[in-house]
Amino acid sequence: MGKVSKFFYRVTVIIIVTGIFLSTQTFTTLSASIDFTKPEFAFDKIVFTKHQPYSFPGIENHMIDGSFGFNAVKGGGLYILNNAFSGNPTVTDVLANSICTNGRYAGKKLTGGAFYSFDLSYDAKQIVFSYTDAQNSYGVWNQNTTYHIFKVNVDGTKLTQLTDGAYNDFDPRWLPDGRIIFISERRGGYGRCHQRIVPTFNLHTMNADGSDIRCISYHETNEWSPSVDNNGMIIYTRWDYVDRGANHAHSAWITNPDGLDARAVTLNYPNSGPSWWTNLPLTQMQLRAIPNSNKYVGTAAPHHAQNYGALIVIDPDVEDDDNLSTITKITPDAKYPESETGTTTDQKYATPYPLSEDYFLCVYDPNANTNGGNKRYGIYAIDTKGNKSLLYSDPNFSCYGPMPLRPRKVPNIIPGTAKPTGQAQDGVVSVMNVYNSLLPLPSGTKIKELRIWQVYPKTTTMATDPMISYESTESIWAGRNTRGLLGSVPVESDGSASFYLPPGRAVFFQAVDQDGTAVQTMKSDTFLVPGQTKLYCQGCHEPGRQAAVNPESVPLALRREPSKIAPDPSQGARPVSFPRLIQPILDKKCISCHNGSQVPDLRKGTTDAQTKWFSSYKNLKPYVALIDAMYPGADWNKVYPRTEPGKFGARASRLYNKLKTGHGTLTQSELHSFIVWLDSGIAPFFGDYKNVDAQLRGEQVEPSLN
């Protein structure tokens, strides 16, 4: 070999070896985009986890799936980035020498599994985080396939297991009083629009040692990523789609650390014109309060993918127009995935941590849209002008959740409710004025009472088990809540109401007029937590930012003892069961004519093999006002989100408007049963997810899970 050839050979070897070395090492690239002399960057250490988005062929890709431990990609860990803005940082593995002190992992290291979300204590001395053994047995829930919560000192000492079991426990955050809030599947129940096992997970709290676990949310669908805002309140994400489309109700909610008075912050009833389900963030995830501000930063993620997307800032001080008035995108290079893009692409960003209104930490992958499942999110500093600087990246594994390693100001400690020692007492719900509504009630309407409906958590895993109501035939993914009418309470002449409500039940209210029909209804739920004594409502769908007006006098309902809910006398109203509530009336009053010789045929007929519905129920569909068919372009998944007073339920149905003229010579009690069925929102067939055979026989059943 000649000298020239030897020279090129050596150069080639050096290049290849150098390439191999670089491809197996962590690296950092520092640009001049961000000015690190700004006071926002007056720290030099960042805590983060390495957490890889899953990419398994044939596995569902949905906003809920990233929180299941059996989907986790093995590897990663809990780390500290030292000299973060120097251009030459180093990485410390917090758990390199940590041995668990208790529980099932006592005497062991956390190795071989996967890490997820975490939080740093306010004094910057402890980290609480979620970990799973990541046994990749899809659809299997056991202690090896689920996330559990641990805590450890920042120096790696005193690794302690806080939760265990066949539940996913994740998204832990420190509360100002030293307790921990987190998300858990422990309450029970399943998602309503899945053809697989998808447990519901909600807000829970516990002591710092893992004791006294309490469910603080009785919402019937999933919740995510709580954090504490500057006022000591909990900001979190709630999937809220009672009688609405499933895809477009994953918005910011706020509650206190005990779960009292949960309220939407913004965009819970999105309405962007004729296509009200497009061009808006589908989900508002990973919310955190911006220091010295009332604003929040979060990730605008898709519905049918994991929780990565564009970054947004929410300003709750701006009037909510049910569109984009409160939301500003701070990453101009990323569209809202799935809504703006039409696909789940543009999942470039996630886990923003606010340093100010201008600067943030986050994770970012510039190639997220093109590299398929080989995503590699690095840690970046960004600003609101589109500038960004890479601080750290591992070519072999993604980073997640960067957070400054420094003490933080402790927010207000909001006094908690007393934990009941026995059966929790009923609390009092007070409504100031039901006529206070964003959209006006029909002229001349007099509200006489409120109906109290309970929505029941789903207790079967498949959306079609059973098929609850009419929209179930539109898609195998369609799913509505079963529900029961707890009863009604009076409304005073000034529009006020006050009544006792049992805790631990997700309910919604309806304003009912002098004719006994619902005029206004909630498309959401509310609840009291055990120990809560009061819940106040200003109106019924009143403007969201409207300040309460000091009344000239105390509302009439507040001058008396709160009402007790009067149970509805209709047989089959709790839960609402067509075979028990409606079919007996059809048999008694209707089938003498509607027996096949007149349309519709209202005989019970043959039970359908797929739906198990009676023929009479199927034949009544054209005469019912369905929430998923009232507007052009709507379907079970794209339901207009806001109630228009007087334009739903019995009032809007052909059936009621025929019956109220005297057709069928129904008694007032029988007509009321039809009103209850139609006003329920979905005119269901089944009232419970189980006990199907008993319901078909017209028997009274009790909900499987309250």
BALO-572225 format. One record per residue (C-alpha): residue number from 1; x, y, z negated. Coordinates in steps of 0.05 Angstrom, whole numbers. Example, Ala and Ser with C-alpha at 12.3 -4.5 7.8 and 13.67 -1.06 7.14 Angstrom:
2
LUMGU   i     c1     c2     c3
LUMGU   1    246    -90   -156
LUMGU   2    273    -21   -143
! end
This chain:
706
LUMGU   i     c1     c2     c3
LUMGU   1      0      0      0
LUMGU   2     28     68     20
LUMGU   3     38    127    -27
LUMGU   4    -22    164      1
LUMGU   5    -65    102     -5
LUMGU   6    -42     91    -76
LUMGU   7    -58    163    -93
LUMGU   8   -129    158    -66
LUMGU   9   -138     91   -100
LUMGU  10   -119    120   -168
LUMGU  11   -164    180   -157
LUMGU  12   -222    134   -139
LUMGU  13   -211     92   -201
LUMGU  14   -208    154   -245
LUMGU  15   -273    180   -215
LUMGU  16   -308    112   -225
LUMGU  17   -284    105   -297
LUMGU  18   -303    176   -313
LUMGU  19   -372    165   -283
LUMGU  20   -382    102   -325
LUMGU  21   -360    139   -387
LUMGU  22   -406    198   -376
LUMGU  23   -465    153   -360
LUMGU  24   -460    118   -427
LUMGU  25   -449    179   -471
LUMGU  26   -494    234   -497
LUMGU  27   -480    301   -466
LUMGU  28   -499    374   -472
LUMGU  29   -503    430   -421
LUMGU  30   -510    501   -445
LUMGU  31   -535    555   -397
LUMGU  32   -535    629   -407
LUMGU  33   -611    633   -401
LUMGU  34   -626    641   -475
LUMGU  35   -591    692   -519
LUMGU  36   -572    652   -581
LUMGU  37   -551    715   -618
LUMGU  38   -624    730   -630
LUMGU  39   -646    724   -703
LUMGU  40   -693    667   -684
LUMGU  41   -631    623   -676
LUMGU  42   -600    637   -744
LUMGU  43   -592    563   -759
LUMGU  44   -545    509   -732
LUMGU  45   -578    442   -746
LUMGU  46   -639    409   -714
LUMGU  47   -676    347   -738
LUMGU  48   -706    303   -684
LUMGU  49   -724    232   -667
LUMGU  50   -707    193   -605
LUMGU  51   -773    166   -579
LUMGU  52   -782    139   -509
LUMGU  53   -849    145   -472
LUMGU  54   -872     75   -457
LUMGU  55   -876     49   -385
LUMGU  56   -900    -22   -384
LUMGU  57   -931    -49   -320
LUMGU  58  -1004    -66   -329
LUMGU  59  -1010    -28   -395
LUMGU  60  -1062     27   -402
LUMGU  61  -1037     99   -398
LUMGU  62  -1084    142   -438
LUMGU  63  -1077    197   -490
LUMGU  64  -1091    147   -546
LUMGU  65  -1042     94   -524
LUMGU  66   -978    129   -544
LUMGU  67   -998    122   -617
LUMGU  68  -1002     46   -616
LUMGU  69   -940     12   -644
LUMGU  70   -944    -47   -596
LUMGU  71   -933      2   -539
LUMGU  72   -870     32   -570
LUMGU  73   -803     25   -534
LUMGU  74   -752     -6   -580
LUMGU  75   -693     38   -598
LUMGU  76   -683    110   -619
LUMGU  77   -677    135   -690
LUMGU  78   -678    196   -735
LUMGU  79   -621    245   -722
LUMGU  80   -592    313   -738
LUMGU  81   -561    356   -683
LUMGU  82   -503    395   -713
LUMGU  83   -476    460   -685
LUMGU  84   -537    460   -641
LUMGU  85   -522    524   -603
LUMGU  86   -447    517   -597
LUMGU  87   -445    483   -530
LUMGU  88   -409    424   -563
LUMGU  89   -457    395   -615
LUMGU  90   -450    330   -652
LUMGU  91   -503    281   -674
LUMGU  92   -513    249   -742
LUMGU  93   -555    186   -750
LUMGU  94   -594    200   -814
LUMGU  95   -610    126   -825
LUMGU  96   -542     97   -806
LUMGU  97   -530     72   -877
LUMGU  98   -600     75   -905
LUMGU  99   -628     14   -941
LUMGU 100   -703     15   -958
LUMGU 101   -716     16  -1032
LUMGU 102   -785    -15  -1035
LUMGU 103   -842    -51  -1000
LUMGU 104   -837   -102   -945
LUMGU 105   -772    -70   -920
LUMGU 106   -738    -70   -988
LUMGU 107   -664    -84   -979
LUMGU 108   -667    -75   -903
LUMGU 109   -648    -23   -852
LUMGU 110   -698      3   -802
LUMGU 111   -668    -28   -740
LUMGU 112   -696    -61   -678
LUMGU 113   -760    -21   -678
LUMGU 114   -782     48   -654
LUMGU 115   -790    118   -685
LUMGU 116   -844    169   -672
LUMGU 117   -867    234   -705
LUMGU 118   -837    264   -768
LUMGU 119   -837    326   -812
LUMGU 120   -786    362   -855
LUMGU 121   -804    383   -926
LUMGU 122   -808    457   -941
LUMGU 123   -744    456   -981
LUMGU 124   -709    419   -923
LUMGU 125   -689    361   -969
LUMGU 126   -735    304   -946
LUMGU 127   -761    277   -881
LUMGU 128   -826    238   -873
LUMGU 129   -831    198   -809
LUMGU 130   -867    140   -774
LUMGU 131   -833     75   -753
LUMGU 132   -856      9   -723
LUMGU 133   -823    -58   -712
LUMGU 134   -851    -50   -642
LUMGU 135   -870   -122   -632
LUMGU 136   -896   -114   -561
LUMGU 137   -959   -157   -567
LUMGU 138  -1008   -114   -529
LUMGU 139  -1076   -109   -563
LUMGU 140  -1053   -144   -627
LUMGU 141  -1058   -107   -693
LUMGU 142  -1014   -132   -749
LUMGU 143   -959   -104   -794
LUMGU 144   -906   -116   -740
LUMGU 145   -944    -81   -684
LUMGU 146   -965    -17   -719
LUMGU 147   -933     47   -743
LUMGU 148   -919     57   -817
LUMGU 149   -897    119   -855
LUMGU 150   -831    126   -891
LUMGU 151   -793    182   -925
LUMGU 152   -719    193   -934
LUMGU 153   -672    246   -960
LUMGU 154   -637    287   -907
LUMGU 155   -571    254   -927
LUMGU 156   -601    185   -914
LUMGU 157   -611    165   -987
LUMGU 158   -675    140  -1020
LUMGU 159   -708    110   -958
LUMGU 160   -778     94   -983
LUMGU 161   -837     59   -950
LUMGU 162   -903     96   -961
LUMGU 163   -954     57   -920
LUMGU 164   -962    -13   -891
LUMGU 165  -1013    -60   -863
LUMGU 166  -1048    -74   -797
LUMGU 167  -1062      0   -785
LUMGU 168  -1025     52   -744
LUMGU 169  -1005    108   -792
LUMGU 170   -969    166   -757
LUMGU 171   -962    241   -749
LUMGU 172   -944    254   -823
LUMGU 173   -936    326   -846
LUMGU 174   -919    355   -915
LUMGU 175   -974    395   -948
LUMGU 176   -957    456   -990
LUMGU 177   -978    420  -1055
LUMGU 178   -930    362  -1042
LUMGU 179   -981    313  -1014
LUMGU 180   -976    286   -943
LUMGU 181  -1028    290   -888
LUMGU 182  -1026    239   -832
LUMGU 183  -1067    203   -780
LUMGU 184  -1092    133   -793
LUMGU 185  -1139     79   -767
LUMGU 186  -1159     60   -837
LUMGU 187  -1230     88   -835
LUMGU 188  -1252     38   -782
LUMGU 189  -1291     44   -718
LUMGU 190  -1272     41   -645
LUMGU 191  -1272     87   -584
LUMGU 192  -1337     89   -545
LUMGU 193  -1312     91   -473
LUMGU 194  -1261     35   -469
LUMGU 195  -1264    -36   -443
LUMGU 196  -1211    -58   -493
LUMGU 197  -1194    -51   -567
LUMGU 198  -1183     22   -584
LUMGU 199  -1190     37   -658
LUMGU 200  -1209    107   -680
LUMGU 201  -1158    145   -720
LUMGU 202  -1172    205   -765
LUMGU 203  -1142    253   -816
LUMGU 204  -1119    222   -882
LUMGU 205  -1078    247   -941
LUMGU 206  -1036    213   -994
LUMGU 207   -989    229  -1051
LUMGU 208   -915    235  -1034
LUMGU 209   -904    164  -1062
LUMGU 210   -957    134  -1017
LUMGU 211  -1011    128  -1070
LUMGU 212  -1082    156  -1070
LUMGU 213  -1095    150   -995
LUMGU 214  -1158    189   -978
LUMGU 215  -1197    196   -914
LUMGU 216  -1213    270   -904
LUMGU 217  -1248    267   -837
LUMGU 218  -1311    229   -819
LUMGU 219  -1311    251   -747
LUMGU 220  -1329    191   -704
LUMGU 221  -1275    198   -651
LUMGU 222  -1199    206   -651
LUMGU 223  -1157    261   -681
LUMGU 224  -1082    277   -675
LUMGU 225  -1021    315   -698
LUMGU 226  -1041    356   -759
LUMGU 227   -996    412   -783
LUMGU 228  -1001    467   -835
LUMGU 229  -1011    537   -810
LUMGU 230   -988    602   -841
LUMGU 231  -1050    606   -886
LUMGU 232  -1044    536   -913
LUMGU 233  -1099    509   -867
LUMGU 234  -1093    447   -824
LUMGU 235  -1090    457   -749
LUMGU 236  -1101    392   -710
LUMGU 237  -1130    362   -646
LUMGU 238  -1199    331   -645
LUMGU 239  -1231    291   -589
LUMGU 240  -1302    318   -594
LUMGU 241  -1353    291   -545
LUMGU 242  -1419    279   -578
LUMGU 243  -1468    280   -519
LUMGU 244  -1415    311   -474
LUMGU 245  -1364    288   -422
LUMGU 246  -1306    249   -450
LUMGU 247  -1250    282   -410
LUMGU 248  -1255    354   -432
LUMGU 249  -1262    360   -507
LUMGU 250  -1194    352   -540
LUMGU 251  -1186    420   -571
LUMGU 252  -1155    455   -630
LUMGU 253  -1192    448   -696
LUMGU 254  -1178    475   -764
LUMGU 255  -1196    451   -834
LUMGU 256  -1169    458   -904
LUMGU 257  -1122    405   -934
LUMGU 258  -1181    367   -964
LUMGU 259  -1219    364   -898
LUMGU 260  -1271    415   -917
LUMGU 261  -1307    458   -865
LUMGU 262  -1275    431   -801
LUMGU 263  -1285    482   -744
LUMGU 264  -1263    488   -672
LUMGU 265  -1212    542   -657
LUMGU 266  -1222    550   -583
LUMGU 267  -1247    519   -518
LUMGU 268  -1290    466   -551
LUMGU 269  -1345    481   -501
LUMGU 270  -1306    493   -437
LUMGU 271  -1344    526   -380
LUMGU 272  -1302    547   -321
LUMGU 273  -1359    557   -272
LUMGU 274  -1392    505   -227
LUMGU 275  -1335    456   -238
LUMGU 276  -1332    464   -314
LUMGU 277  -1286    404   -323
LUMGU 278  -1228    430   -279
LUMGU 279  -1171    481   -283
LUMGU 280  -1167    482   -359
LUMGU 281  -1122    444   -407
LUMGU 282  -1154    376   -419
LUMGU 283  -1120    368   -486
LUMGU 284  -1089    416   -536
LUMGU 285  -1038    372   -571
LUMGU 286   -979    379   -620
LUMGU 287  -1005    445   -648
LUMGU 288   -962    488   -694
LUMGU 289   -970    558   -723
LUMGU 290   -922    611   -697
LUMGU 291   -884    646   -754
LUMGU 292   -910    716   -773
LUMGU 293   -968    708   -724
LUMGU 294  -1039    684   -720
LUMGU 295  -1023    646   -656
LUMGU 296  -1010    572   -645
LUMGU 297   -965    536   -595
LUMGU 298   -983    468   -567
LUMGU 299   -978    420   -509
LUMGU 300  -1030    420   -453
LUMGU 301  -1031    345   -438
LUMGU 302  -1075    301   -394
LUMGU 303  -1131    254   -416
LUMGU 304  -1107    193   -377
LUMGU 305  -1033    194   -397
LUMGU 306   -986    207   -455
LUMGU 307   -980    272   -493
LUMGU 308   -933    310   -448
LUMGU 309   -950    368   -402
LUMGU 310   -946    444   -400
LUMGU 311   -936    487   -462
LUMGU 312   -989    537   -484
LUMGU 313  -1001    591   -536
LUMGU 314  -1070    598   -567
LUMGU 315  -1091    665   -594
LUMGU 316  -1153    656   -638
LUMGU 317  -1159    732   -646
LUMGU 318  -1181    738   -573
LUMGU 319  -1255    730   -556
LUMGU 320  -1266    659   -532
LUMGU 321  -1299    660   -463
LUMGU 322  -1302    584   -459
LUMGU 323  -1248    591   -406
LUMGU 324  -1175    614   -411
LUMGU 325  -1183    679   -450
LUMGU 326  -1149    651   -513
LUMGU 327  -1097    608   -477
LUMGU 328  -1031    630   -445
LUMGU 329   -986    581   -409
LUMGU 330   -913    594   -428
LUMGU 331   -882    545   -380
LUMGU 332   -896    573   -310
LUMGU 333   -861    514   -276
LUMGU 334   -914    465   -301
LUMGU 335   -987    461   -283
LUMGU 336  -1039    431   -329
LUMGU 337  -1033    356   -315
LUMGU 338  -1094    321   -288
LUMGU 339  -1139    383   -285
LUMGU 340  -1097    432   -244
LUMGU 341  -1056    379   -210
LUMGU 342  -1110    328   -196
LUMGU 343  -1063    275   -223
LUMGU 344  -1026    263   -289
LUMGU 345   -962    294   -261
LUMGU 346   -927    356   -289
LUMGU 347   -914    323   -356
LUMGU 348   -848    360   -364
LUMGU 349   -855    387   -435
LUMGU 350   -876    365   -505
LUMGU 351   -870    377   -580
LUMGU 352   -860    453   -581
LUMGU 353   -833    482   -645
LUMGU 354   -843    558   -652
LUMGU 355   -786    602   -675
LUMGU 356   -826    666   -659
LUMGU 357   -877    689   -608
LUMGU 358   -820    692   -558
LUMGU 359   -775    632   -571
LUMGU 360   -788    558   -581
LUMGU 361   -754    490   -586
LUMGU 362   -784    433   -546
LUMGU 363   -767    372   -506
LUMGU 364   -764    376   -430
LUMGU 365   -749    331   -372
LUMGU 366   -739    369   -306
LUMGU 367   -748    304   -268
LUMGU 368   -809    279   -306
LUMGU 369   -853    284   -244
LUMGU 370   -807    244   -199
LUMGU 371   -771    192   -240
LUMGU 372   -830    147   -256
LUMGU 373   -822    110   -321
LUMGU 374   -748    129   -328
LUMGU 375   -763    194   -365
LUMGU 376   -707    226   -406
LUMGU 377   -731    285   -447
LUMGU 378   -676    328   -476
LUMGU 379   -678    382   -529
LUMGU 380   -685    453   -502
LUMGU 381   -692    524   -526
LUMGU 382   -741    563   -484
LUMGU 383   -773    631   -481
LUMGU 384   -839    657   -455
LUMGU 385   -807    684   -391
LUMGU 386   -791    616   -363
LUMGU 387   -718    613   -385
LUMGU 388   -691    551   -418
LUMGU 389   -625    523   -444
LUMGU 390   -609    450   -454
LUMGU 391   -582    437   -524
LUMGU 392   -576    361   -523
LUMGU 393   -595    301   -481
LUMGU 394   -583    226   -485
LUMGU 395   -582    195   -415
LUMGU 396   -607    129   -444
LUMGU 397   -664    152   -488
LUMGU 398   -713    210   -496
LUMGU 399   -713    260   -552
LUMGU 400   -776    281   -590
LUMGU 401   -800    334   -638
LUMGU 402   -740    380   -650
LUMGU 403   -746    421   -714
LUMGU 404   -696    468   -748
LUMGU 405   -662    438   -809
LUMGU 406   -672    495   -857
LUMGU 407   -720    513   -913
LUMGU 408   -787    543   -895
LUMGU 409   -834    589   -932
LUMGU 410   -887    548   -968
LUMGU 411   -956    569   -944
LUMGU 412  -1014    582   -991
LUMGU 413  -1035    523  -1034
LUMGU 414  -1110    519  -1024
LUMGU 415  -1144    489  -1086
LUMGU 416  -1171    419  -1072
LUMGU 417  -1236    385  -1087
LUMGU 418  -1242    340  -1147
LUMGU 419  -1237    267  -1127
LUMGU 420  -1302    232  -1147
LUMGU 421  -1294    180  -1201
LUMGU 422  -1357    143  -1180
LUMGU 423  -1411    152  -1127
LUMGU 424  -1399    219  -1095
LUMGU 425  -1456    268  -1105
LUMGU 426  -1492    302  -1048
LUMGU 427  -1467    371  -1028
LUMGU 428  -1508    430  -1005
LUMGU 429  -1510    455   -933
LUMGU 430  -1536    526   -923
LUMGU 431  -1553    558   -856
LUMGU 432  -1560    634   -858
LUMGU 433  -1601    645   -795
LUMGU 434  -1619    593   -742
LUMGU 435  -1639    649   -694
LUMGU 436  -1567    673   -691
LUMGU 437  -1548    639   -626
LUMGU 438  -1500    654   -569
LUMGU 439  -1555    639   -519
LUMGU 440  -1625    666   -535
LUMGU 441  -1680    619   -557
LUMGU 442  -1743    618   -513
LUMGU 443  -1788    678   -525
LUMGU 444  -1837    669   -582
LUMGU 445  -1802    609   -612
LUMGU 446  -1812    598   -686
LUMGU 447  -1764    549   -718
LUMGU 448  -1799    509   -773
LUMGU 449  -1748    457   -792
LUMGU 450  -1680    426   -781
LUMGU 451  -1673    354   -761
LUMGU 452  -1612    318   -790
LUMGU 453  -1583    265   -744
LUMGU 454  -1527    218   -762
LUMGU 455  -1481    191   -708
LUMGU 456  -1453    122   -725
LUMGU 457  -1381    100   -713
LUMGU 458  -1375     46   -660
LUMGU 459  -1365    -22   -690
LUMGU 460  -1355    -63   -627
LUMGU 461  -1295    -57   -582
LUMGU 462  -1323    -55   -512
LUMGU 463  -1361      5   -484
LUMGU 464  -1413    -42   -455
LUMGU 465  -1423    -81   -520
LUMGU 466  -1479    -63   -522
LUMGU 467  -1501    -15   -468
LUMGU 468  -1533     38   -512
LUMGU 469  -1570     83   -464
LUMGU 470  -1585    101   -392
LUMGU 471  -1517    129   -373
LUMGU 472  -1485     62   -392
LUMGU 473  -1505     36   -323
LUMGU 474  -1465     91   -288
LUMGU 475  -1398     63   -309
LUMGU 476  -1369      8   -351
LUMGU 477  -1331     63   -387
LUMGU 478  -1393    103   -407
LUMGU 479  -1409    104   -480
LUMGU 480  -1454    146   -526
LUMGU 481  -1463    145   -600
LUMGU 482  -1517    105   -632
LUMGU 483  -1554    150   -680
LUMGU 484  -1607    154   -733
LUMGU 485  -1654    209   -756
LUMGU 486  -1641    219   -830
LUMGU 487  -1700    266   -834
LUMGU 488  -1717    340   -834
LUMGU 489  -1714    401   -879
LUMGU 490  -1755    465   -877
LUMGU 491  -1731    530   -846
LUMGU 492  -1754    594   -879
LUMGU 493  -1787    652   -842
LUMGU 494  -1720    690   -839
LUMGU 495  -1686    631   -805
LUMGU 496  -1649    606   -867
LUMGU 497  -1645    534   -892
LUMGU 498  -1611    501   -951
LUMGU 499  -1610    426   -965
LUMGU 500  -1573    368   -997
LUMGU 501  -1530    324   -952
LUMGU 502  -1496    259   -970
LUMGU 503  -1420    260   -961
LUMGU 504  -1381    216   -913
LUMGU 505  -1431    218   -856
LUMGU 506  -1420    250   -788
LUMGU 507  -1484    289   -773
LUMGU 508  -1512    340   -724
LUMGU 509  -1570    388   -732
LUMGU 510  -1629    407   -688
LUMGU 511  -1673    469   -694
LUMGU 512  -1745    446   -686
LUMGU 513  -1803    492   -666
LUMGU 514  -1875    498   -687
LUMGU 515  -1894    443   -637
LUMGU 516  -1845    394   -667
LUMGU 517  -1796    395   -609
LUMGU 518  -1722    410   -613
LUMGU 519  -1702    478   -585
LUMGU 520  -1628    479   -602
LUMGU 521  -1581    420   -616
LUMGU 522  -1508    409   -633
LUMGU 523  -1462    372   -585
LUMGU 524  -1412    359   -640
LUMGU 525  -1414    333   -711
LUMGU 526  -1400    358   -781
LUMGU 527  -1395    326   -849
LUMGU 528  -1382    334   -923
LUMGU 529  -1323    298   -955
LUMGU 530  -1334    264  -1022
LUMGU 531  -1328    317  -1076
LUMGU 532  -1347    374  -1030
LUMGU 533  -1403    415  -1060
LUMGU 534  -1420    466  -1005
LUMGU 535  -1418    478   -930
LUMGU 536  -1442    543   -899
LUMGU 537  -1465    555   -828
LUMGU 538  -1478    624   -801
LUMGU 539  -1526    605   -746
LUMGU 540  -1538    554   -691
LUMGU 541  -1485    560   -636
LUMGU 542  -1472    632   -657
LUMGU 543  -1415    670   -623
LUMGU 544  -1351    639   -649
LUMGU 545  -1315    703   -671
LUMGU 546  -1376    739   -698
LUMGU 547  -1364    762   -769
LUMGU 548  -1418    745   -819
LUMGU 549  -1464    804   -830
LUMGU 550  -1481    823   -901
LUMGU 551  -1555    811   -906
LUMGU 552  -1600    865   -934
LUMGU 553  -1625    812   -982
LUMGU 554  -1607    742  -1001
LUMGU 555  -1633    692   -948
LUMGU 556  -1697    661   -972
LUMGU 557  -1671    590   -973
LUMGU 558  -1615    610  -1019
LUMGU 559  -1663    636  -1071
LUMGU 560  -1691    567  -1085
LUMGU 561  -1669    497  -1101
LUMGU 562  -1639    464  -1038
LUMGU 563  -1687    418  -1002
LUMGU 564  -1681    344  -1002
LUMGU 565  -1681    312   -933
LUMGU 566  -1751    286   -919
LUMGU 567  -1744    218   -884
LUMGU 568  -1779    214   -817
LUMGU 569  -1841    171   -821
LUMGU 570  -1831    139   -752
LUMGU 571  -1814     65   -752
LUMGU 572  -1750     57   -713
LUMGU 573  -1722    127   -722
LUMGU 574  -1664    107   -767
LUMGU 575  -1629     82   -727
LUMGU 576  -1665    101   -663
LUMGU 577  -1688     35   -631
LUMGU 578  -1732     34   -569
LUMGU 579  -1760    -35   -584
LUMGU 580  -1783    -12   -653
LUMGU 581  -1799     62   -641
LUMGU 582  -1830     64   -571
LUMGU 583  -1848     -5   -545
LUMGU 584  -1903    -17   -597
LUMGU 585  -1938     48   -574
LUMGU 586  -1931     27   -502
LUMGU 587  -1962    -40   -518
LUMGU 588  -2020     -8   -556
LUMGU 589  -2036     53   -514
LUMGU 590  -2004     48   -445
LUMGU 591  -1999    -21   -414
LUMGU 592  -2074    -27   -404
LUMGU 593  -2062     18   -344
LUMGU 594  -1987     16   -334
LUMGU 595  -1987    -59   -324
LUMGU 596  -1957    -62   -255
LUMGU 597  -2017    -31   -220
LUMGU 598  -1994     39   -238
LUMGU 599  -1924     69   -238
LUMGU 600  -1887     64   -283
LUMGU 601  -1897     -7   -306
LUMGU 602  -1890     -1   -382
LUMGU 603  -1896    -74   -400
LUMGU 604  -1838   -102   -439
LUMGU 605  -1823   -150   -383
LUMGU 606  -1761   -192   -377
LUMGU 607  -1700   -172   -416
LUMGU 608  -1645   -152   -367
LUMGU 609  -1587   -202   -368
LUMGU 610  -1534   -148   -365
LUMGU 611  -1562    -92   -408
LUMGU 612  -1612   -132   -449
LUMGU 613  -1661    -74   -438
LUMGU 614  -1735    -82   -430
LUMGU 615  -1765    -68   -361
LUMGU 616  -1806    -12   -393
LUMGU 617  -1743     24   -416
LUMGU 618  -1712     21   -347
LUMGU 619  -1776     44   -314
LUMGU 620  -1781    106   -358
LUMGU 621  -1713    133   -336
LUMGU 622  -1740    181   -282
LUMGU 623  -1785    214   -334
LUMGU 624  -1730    229   -385
LUMGU 625  -1686    291   -386
LUMGU 626  -1615    262   -388
LUMGU 627  -1557    304   -412
LUMGU 628  -1511    274   -359
LUMGU 629  -1557    291   -299
LUMGU 630  -1583    361   -312
LUMGU 631  -1532    399   -271
LUMGU 632  -1504    390   -200
LUMGU 633  -1440    349   -200
LUMGU 634  -1451    321   -270
LUMGU 635  -1444    249   -290
LUMGU 636  -1432    210   -355
LUMGU 637  -1361    237   -357
LUMGU 638  -1375    309   -335
LUMGU 639  -1432    332   -378
LUMGU 640  -1445    407   -384
LUMGU 641  -1417    420   -453
LUMGU 642  -1462    474   -483
LUMGU 643  -1535    468   -502
LUMGU 644  -1582    516   -468
LUMGU 645  -1639    528   -517
LUMGU 646  -1704    496   -496
LUMGU 647  -1675    461   -435
LUMGU 648  -1662    391   -460
LUMGU 649  -1696    333   -494
LUMGU 650  -1771    329   -499
LUMGU 651  -1783    399   -474
LUMGU 652  -1747    385   -409
LUMGU 653  -1775    316   -397
LUMGU 654  -1831    297   -350
LUMGU 655  -1854    245   -400
LUMGU 656  -1868    292   -458
LUMGU 657  -1899    345   -414
LUMGU 658  -1948    292   -390
LUMGU 659  -1963    263   -458
LUMGU 660  -1975    330   -492
LUMGU 661  -2034    343   -445
LUMGU 662  -2070    285   -477
LUMGU 663  -2049    231   -428
LUMGU 664  -2051    164   -464
LUMGU 665  -2093    193   -521
LUMGU 666  -2035    188   -569
LUMGU 667  -2042    206   -641
LUMGU 668  -1998    261   -668
LUMGU 669  -1955    208   -702
LUMGU 670  -1947    170   -637
LUMGU 671  -1930    233   -598
LUMGU 672  -1879    250   -651
LUMGU 673  -1845    183   -641
LUMGU 674  -1836    199   -567
LUMGU 675  -1809    268   -586
LUMGU 676  -1758    237   -633
LUMGU 677  -1735    189   -579
LUMGU 678  -1729    243   -526
LUMGU 679  -1699    296   -571
LUMGU 680  -1646    247   -596
LUMGU 681  -1605    271   -536
LUMGU 682  -1595    206   -499
LUMGU 683  -1662    169   -507
LUMGU 684  -1625    106   -529
LUMGU 685  -1648     34   -525
LUMGU 686  -1604      7   -582
LUMGU 687  -1594     40   -649
LUMGU 688  -1536     -3   -674
LUMGU 689  -1477    -34   -639
LUMGU 690  -1489   -101   -672
LUMGU 691  -1551   -139   -692
LUMGU 692  -1575   -137   -620
LUMGU 693  -1622   -196   -625
LUMGU 694  -1656   -167   -687
LUMGU 695  -1665   -101   -651
LUMGU 696  -1696   -136   -591
LUMGU 697  -1747   -167   -638
LUMGU 698  -1765    -98   -664
LUMGU 699  -1735   -109   -733
LUMGU 700  -1706    -55   -777
LUMGU 701  -1629    -58   -777
LUMGU 702  -1579    -20   -818
LUMGU 703  -1518     13   -786
LUMGU 704  -1457    -32   -789
LUMGU 705  -1412     27   -809
LUMGU 706  -1435     93   -839
! end
